[in-house]
């Protein structure tokens, strides 16, 4: 309700959408530390998967519930609907319909009409690139600092 | 009843547009009634009396040729009830209200789209004036009834062809009225290209009548089903603004003709707007022309980002203990600073939190937003940083964390 209210009170159609970097970074770092602490002995792939999930979770939390994609991500995370919840691995963009491909890429895009899909894609892309920047930064600083 | 309502309105918010809205409501309601045939006669009469003065005072006086309710409708369109993302585009259709109405009326006296538009207005208004639900309960019910009719009618409408003459009329009318109404210059400017676009696109559309017909049928179905939902919702919750407004926009545009071309235009406009937005976001996409190629680019970009996330998380899983240490100390520092003062807090000790894992951080996250935002650590600085300054920011964070961990580590453990 709150998010909807704020969305409606905002007169600007495309405000600085996407989450604040601060919160995204904070959430992700915390999740990362938790993952590292709680899975000290597990295999790197398992841990990597958890980190990936944490990345998407922190993205979704930072984006808030006003976005369809973040709701979809959170729903999947909470219900564990699928093993590979967030990012479907392979998809063929060549197979005819591009909108379908996009729909499969963007979480929660399945039932969307085209306009909404594009809007969600924009927001999702923004968050995702932010997340990638953040992760890249962490990796870089870790590899330069840590060794 | 009417006086009551007006008082409520003006006391709730001291804004003109609410009055406009009011006026628009009443006259839209009046206008609809004769055409639909569900009439609450006394209501109509009294509304007319009480609202017309304010309506005419507030609306512009230079639209003499158009039937009374029409400017009211456009005025209604103009005010603050449009959703965030339609406020820019909403303007472009303002002159369309009056413009389109007259041709439509002359061509199709009993046009179903017209009825439909009326029905939409009624539901929107009934809900948006939520506080005054009681006086307008009747109108809301009527709106719902009309809507039922409307779904059937919409299907009919989507089945018969638009004749080219109508589209042309539509364009012409748009120009005329846009010229005559001196109210909203920006809206006019936006409207004109749109009209021209429409006129241009009229011919190909007519040529591809069969194809478009099927598309429009789909569109119609979508539209009517999407309007069917909020009708129920309105009664419960009038503050559910974004969805309503979105639908409202559609309705407003659909009202003009038997609506194929208008609805399609709205859709196209929206899509191209979003495409532009995406174009800015996706690197290398600005040079590309053509939507298909652009979509390909977007898909590739999203896909690559997702793969990058995957890759980086694998990398992060491999990289480590030292990083781990830094982050931990950083976090413990955050805990101390944000919750240290209120030691009665909800038990945010790391021990409590950790078993729950990252999947159930929600409560923690929410609780921490407030605390986190008002202390000036490195994160705080990161807010205003430029996008490509991540590295330095992170360095700062790490250093600060390392520094502070020395002093504060004893307190945490």
Contacts between the chains, C-beta under 8 A, distances in Angstrom:
chain1	res1	chain2	res2	distance
A	1	B	239	7.7
A	4	B	239	7.8
A	4	B	240	6.6
A	4	B	241	6.9
A	4	B	242	6.1
A	5	B	239	6.9
A	5	B	241	7.6
A	7	B	84	6.8
A	7	B	241	8.0
A	7	B	242	5.5
A	8	B	83	6.7
A	8	B	84	6.7
A	8	B	241	3.7
A	8	B	242	5.3
A	8	B	245	7.3
A	10	B	84	5.3
A	11	B	84	5.9
A	11	B	87	6.1
A	12	B	84	6.4
A	13	B	84	5.2
A	13	B	85	3.8
A	13	B	86	7.6
A	13	B	87	6.6
A	13	B	88	5.7
A	14	B	85	7.5
A	14	B	277	6.0
A	20	B	383	6.3
A	21	B	382	6.0
A	21	B	383	6.9
A	21	B	385	7.3
A	22	B	372	7.9
A	22	B	379	5.1
A	22	B	380	7.2
A	22	B	382	5.4
A	22	B	383	4.8
A	23	B	369	7.2
A	23	B	372	7.9
A	25	B	379	6.8
A	25	B	382	6.5
A	25	B	393	7.9
A	25	B	394	8.0
A	25	B	397	7.8
A	26	B	334	7.7
A	26	B	368	8.0
A	26	B	372	6.4
A	26	B	379	5.8
A	27	B	361	7.3
A	27	B	365	6.2
A	29	B	327	5.0
A	29	B	330	6.8
A	29	B	331	7.2
A	29	B	397	7.9
A	30	B	327	7.5
A	30	B	331	5.4
A	30	B	358	7.8
A	30	B	361	7.3
A	31	B	358	3.9
A	31	B	361	6.8
A	32	B	316	6.6
A	32	B	327	6.1
A	33	B	324	6.2
A	33	B	327	4.1
A	33	B	328	5.0
A	33	B	331	5.8
A	34	B	353	7.5
A	34	B	354	5.9
A	34	B	357	6.4
A	34	B	358	5.1
A	34	B	361	8.0
A	35	B	357	8.0
A	35	B	358	6.1
A	36	B	320	7.3
A	36	B	323	8.0
A	36	B	324	4.3
A	36	B	327	7.7
A	37	B	324	7.1
A	37	B	328	7.1
A	37	B	354	6.3
A	38	B	354	6.0
A	38	B	355	7.8
A	38	B	357	6.4
A	44	B	314	7.0
A	44	B	317	4.8
A	44	B	318	5.4
A	45	B	314	7.2
A	45	B	317	7.6
A	47	B	317	3.9
A	48	B	310	7.8
A	48	B	313	5.0
A	48	B	314	3.8
A	48	B	315	7.9
A	48	B	316	7.3
A	48	B	317	3.8
A	48	B	318	7.7
A	49	B	313	7.5
A	50	B	317	7.8
A	50	B	358	7.3
A	51	B	313	3.8
A	51	B	314	7.8
A	51	B	316	5.2
A	51	B	317	5.4
A	52	B	309	6.2
A	52	B	310	5.6
A	52	B	313	3.9
A	52	B	314	7.8
A	53	B	358	7.4
A	53	B	359	7.4
A	54	B	313	7.8
A	54	B	358	4.5
A	55	B	309	5.4
A	55	B	312	7.9
A	55	B	313	5.7
A	56	B	309	7.4
A	57	B	358	6.2
A	57	B	359	6.7
A	57	B	361	7.5
A	61	B	361	7.4
A	61	B	362	7.1
A	61	B	365	5.7
A	77	B	359	5.9
A	78	B	359	7.2
A	86	B	306	7.9
A	87	B	306	4.4
A	87	B	307	7.8
A	87	B	309	7.2
A	87	B	310	6.3
A	91	B	303	7.6
A	93	B	296	6.5
A	93	B	299	5.2
A	93	B	300	7.3
A	93	B	303	7.8
A	98	B	292	6.5
A	98	B	295	4.4
A	98	B	296	6.5
A	98	B	299	6.4
A	99	B	295	7.3
A	101	B	299	5.2
A	102	B	295	6.7
A	102	B	298	6.8
A	102	B	299	5.5
A	102	B	302	7.4
A	105	B	299	6.4
A	105	B	302	4.9
A	105	B	303	6.2
A	105	B	306	7.2
A	106	B	302	7.0
A	113	B	222	6.7
A	114	B	267	7.8
A	114	B	271	6.3
A	115	B	267	6.7
A	115	B	270	4.6
A	115	B	271	5.8
A	115	B	274	6.4
A	118	B	271	6.4
A	118	B	274	3.7
A	118	B	275	6.6
A	118	B	277	7.8
A	118	B	278	6.3
A	119	B	274	5.4
A	119	B	277	7.7
A	121	B	278	6.3
A	121	B	298	6.5
A	121	B	302	6.9
A	122	B	274	6.4
A	122	B	277	4.9
A	122	B	278	5.0
A	122	B	281	5.7
A	124	B	302	7.1
A	125	B	278	7.1
A	125	B	281	5.2
A	125	B	282	6.6
A	125	B	298	7.3
A	125	B	301	6.7
A	125	B	302	5.8
A	125	B	305	7.0
A	126	B	281	5.8
A	128	B	302	6.8
A	128	B	305	4.3
A	128	B	306	6.8
A	128	B	309	6.9
A	129	B	281	7.6
A	129	B	305	5.9
A	130	B	387	7.9
A	131	B	309	6.1
A	132	B	305	5.6
A	132	B	308	4.8
A	132	B	309	6.0
A	132	B	312	6.8
A	133	B	387	7.0
A	133	B	388	7.9
A	133	B	390	5.2
A	134	B	390	6.4
A	135	B	308	7.8
A	135	B	309	6.7
A	135	B	312	3.9
A	135	B	313	6.9
A	135	B	316	6.6
A	136	B	308	7.9
A	136	B	312	6.3
A	136	B	390	7.4
A	137	B	390	3.8
A	137	B	391	5.3
A	137	B	393	7.4
A	137	B	394	4.6
A	138	B	316	6.5
A	138	B	323	7.1
A	138	B	394	6.3
A	139	B	312	5.9
A	139	B	315	5.3
A	139	B	316	6.1
A	139	B	319	6.3
A	140	B	391	6.0
A	140	B	394	7.8
A	141	B	323	7.8
A	141	B	391	6.6
A	141	B	394	4.7
A	141	B	395	5.9
A	141	B	398	5.9
A	142	B	316	7.6
A	142	B	319	4.6
A	142	B	320	6.4
A	142	B	322	7.2
A	142	B	323	4.1
A	143	B	319	6.4
A	145	B	322	6.7
A	145	B	323	7.4
A	145	B	326	7.8
A	145	B	395	7.8
A	145	B	398	6.2
A	146	B	319	6.9
A	146	B	320	6.2
A	146	B	321	7.8
A	146	B	322	3.9
A	146	B	323	5.7
